[in-house]
Amino acid sequence: MSENNTPQHPRPVPPTRAESYERISKALFDAKKVAVGTHAGEEVRVRMMHPGPFLPAETSNGEARPLIYLASMKTDPKIREMTSRPEVALLMHESPTGEEHTSWEMEVTGRAEVVKSAEERERAKEATKRTSSIVSYLDSVGQTDLLAFVKVTPRFIKHRVFGEIVAGRAPSILEYADAAALAPDRKLLSARLGVWKELVRWASLTASAASVAVGLAVAYATTGTVHWGFAVLTLAAAVALQACTNIKNDLDDHVSGADDRNRTPVLGFTGGSRIIQRGLGTRGDLLVFTALFGAVATVIGIALALMGRPWVLAWGVFGLAVGFAYTAGLKLANRGLGEFAVAIAFGVGIVSGTAYVQLGYVPLQAWAASIPVSLLVSLLLYINGFQDAASDAEVGKRTLVARLGVPRAAKLYPVLAGIALALLVVFVALGTLPKAALLGLAGVPLFIRAASVARHSFDAPMELVPANAYTAIGHLASTLMLAVGLAWAGRSDRVVAALIAAAIGALVIGYYWRSVQRMSNAFYGVKAAVAAR
């Protein structure tokens, strides 16, 4: 007893390292969910995930550093964030008995790394299956290749039990010094290149590349030759021009608030690259790359002009003007004219411009072929506007879909696709285009499938994604097969080459078709699995 007769209780003993290791290891396997904090530029993002703990074989001192695996779809923004800035923070919380004094939380900081090797992916899959119904479902149908697995190597782990903290006992702590090692330069470079690939929306660049292919096919049909030096320069200029306008559109949508307000973006299709929104780049970065790609297109245009194609500058100025006026200046997108203006620039403009660079003039066949190509480009913008319609309307970006409303816009989709392909048939019937140009109807099954999805899922952003994908593949299929048809008709003695090109195109289209089907089936399966859990 003390002088005031108050009993003296012994001070709680801090946990030993062995005890801390045992308690932390057990808690890792008890945790069902984890809040994951990632870097997003100057901001921090937090999401809930399912942890997959793993304890490697014991070391000589009887202790091995715990690892934590996380899983998500490969297209998930947080995977890119972890790749760009690997420092992460995790927070787990459980209440075993439902009473406050037994509840605990565990804080983990460390480095994240996307798992590459097949052996470790298998280990990560088994670790995350225990808590994630999504991983379990995809494993049951053999589609875990759609997942990205991330390994978190802890640097610091702190485990606190509420009742013990109140009683004055210190938390359990494990620290590991080497987890803060700098990533190799090669990995950092690869991560940054991945970000800039997303910035230019590289998958969408097939729109300009396919239009160049049609222009080259017209030139080949006319003269039987292709000036490959001019062809390479034209392709580079067209792609740079589209990259420039893609980034400028992202900048304008950031300034207007359209991308910030967008609650249903689908990376790769709608909502822009979201580089700024995900904290992977700044407005200054986008300005630099807008100027860079604009300069590349301009320099190539000047070079072609000096090589005897002076009017190519008119095509270049027109393309840049339309791209910039889409969301700035005239703000064509706010007037419901954006889809068609961009379509003319990247359809009529690129097809006819490519033919001009090759031939020094634009034959009638190039003008005729460019019209259905333009309408198919507009269809790409049109279907991708569905998920953006609500946020676009909020900031006064009155795209065609925002003006019509998604229910009516879904009904118009097959009409627009039908007009594009009907015009192709009309030009063939009139003799303006050769019969072989009917290969351009290759996208019909894809457009029919997209129209069906749009009709049933116009108000469900994620379920509408297959329609976005089918439209993109359909545009590519029709445009490239149109090019094959034009080249084949112009040089009938090259039948074998045309058939080989057509076969390769069919294989590429089939591959993308199958990929979309797998993604669609996986989405609905995951949705059902989560609902049933």
KATAUR-V575100 format. One record per backbone hydrogen bond with DSSP energy under -0.5 kcal/mol. NH is the residue of the N-H (numbers start at 0). CO is the residue of the C=O. If there is no record, write none. Layout:
# KATAUR-V575100
[[NH;CO] [NH;CO]]
This chain:
# KATAUR-V575100
[[1;5] [4;1] [6;4] [8;6] [19;15] [20;16] [21;17] [22;18] [23;19] [24;20] [25;21] [26;22] [27;23] [28;24] [29;25] [30;26] [33;48] [34;90] [35;33] [35;46] [36;34] [36;88] [37;35] [37;44] [38;84] [39;42] [40;278] [42;39] [44;37] [46;35] [48;33] [50;48] [51;68] [53;66] [55;53] [55;64] [61;58] [66;53] [67;151] [68;51] [69;149] [71;147] [73;145] [75;72] [78;75] [79;75] [80;76] [81;77] [82;78] [83;79] [84;80] [87;109] [88;36] [89;107] [90;34] [91;105] [93;103] [97;94] [101;98] [102;98] [102;99] [103;93] [104;159] [105;91] [106;157] [107;89] [108;155] [109;87] [110;152] [111;85] [112;150] [114;148] [120;116] [121;117] [122;118] [123;119] [124;120] [125;121] [126;122] [127;123] [128;124] [129;125] [130;127] [131;127] [132;130] [135;131] [136;132] [137;133] [138;134] [139;135] [140;136] [141;138] [142;137] [145;142] [146;143] [147;71] [149;69] [150;112] [151;67] [151;149] [152;110] [152;150] [153;65] [153;151] [154;108] [155;108] [156;173] [157;106] [158;171] [159;104] [161;102] [161;159] [162;100] [164;160] [165;161] [166;162] [167;163] [167;164] [168;163] [171;158] [173;156] [175;154] [178;175] [179;176] [180;177] [187;183] [188;184] [189;185] [190;186] [191;187] [192;188] [193;189] [194;190] [195;191] [196;192] [197;193] [198;194] [199;195] [200;197] [201;196] [203;200] [204;200] [204;201] [205;202] [206;203] [208;204] [209;205] [210;206] [211;207] [212;208] [213;209] [214;210] [215;211] [216;212] [217;213] [218;214] [219;215] [220;216] [221;217] [222;218] [223;219] [227;225] [230;226] [231;227] [232;228] [233;229] [234;230] [235;231] [236;232] [237;233] [238;234] [239;235] [240;236] [241;237] [242;238] [243;239] [244;240] [245;241] [246;242] [247;243] [248;244] [249;245] [250;246] [251;247] [252;248] [253;249] [254;250] [255;251] [256;252] [257;252] [258;252] [260;256] [261;257] [262;260] [268;265] [269;265] [277;273] [278;275] [279;274] [280;274] [285;281] [286;282] [287;283] [288;284] [289;285] [290;286] [291;287] [292;288] [293;289] [294;290] [295;291] [296;292] [297;293] [298;294] [299;295] [300;296] [301;297] [302;298] [303;299] [304;300] [305;301] [306;302] [307;304] [308;303] [311;308] [312;309] [313;310] [314;310] [315;311] [316;312] [317;313] [318;314] [319;315] [320;316] [321;317] [322;318] [323;319] [324;320] [325;321] [327;323] [329;327] [330;327] [331;324] [332;325] [333;330] [334;330] [334;331] [335;332] [336;331] [337;331] [340;336] [341;337] [342;338] [343;339] [344;340] [345;341] [346;342] [347;342] [348;343] [349;344] [350;346] [351;347] [352;348] [353;349] [354;350] [355;351] [356;352] [357;353] [358;354] [359;355] [362;360] [365;362] [366;362] [367;363] [368;364] [369;365] [370;366] [370;367] [371;367] [372;368] [373;369] [374;370] [375;371] [376;372] [377;373] [378;374] [379;375] [380;376] [381;377] [382;378] [383;379] [384;380] [384;381] [385;382] [388;384] [388;385] [391;387] [392;388] [393;389] [394;390] [394;391] [395;392] [396;391] [397;395] [398;396] [402;398] [403;399] [404;400] [408;404] [409;405] [410;406] [411;407] [412;408] [413;409] [415;411] [416;412] [417;413] [418;414] [419;415] [420;416] [421;417] [422;418] [423;419] [424;420] [425;421] [426;422] [427;423] [428;424] [429;425] [430;426] [430;427] [431;426] [432;426] [436;433] [437;434] [438;435] [439;436] [440;437] [441;438] [442;439] [443;440] [446;442] [447;443] [448;444] [449;445] [450;446] [451;447] [452;448] [453;449] [454;450] [455;451] [456;452] [457;453] [459;456] [460;458] [463;459] [464;461] [466;463] [467;463] [468;464] [469;465] [470;466] [471;467] [472;468] [473;469] [474;470] [475;471] [476;472] [477;473] [478;474] [479;475] [480;476] [481;477] [482;478] [483;479] [484;480] [485;481] [486;482] [487;483] [488;484] [489;485] [490;486] [493;490] [494;491] [497;493] [498;494] [499;495] [500;496] [501;497] [502;498] [503;499] [504;500] [505;501] [506;502] [507;503] [508;504] [509;505] [510;506] [511;507] [512;508] [513;509] [514;510] [515;511] [516;512] [517;513] [518;514] [519;515] [520;516] [521;517] [522;518] [523;519] [524;520] [525;521] [526;522] [527;523] [528;524] [529;525] [530;526] [531;527] [532;528] [532;529]]
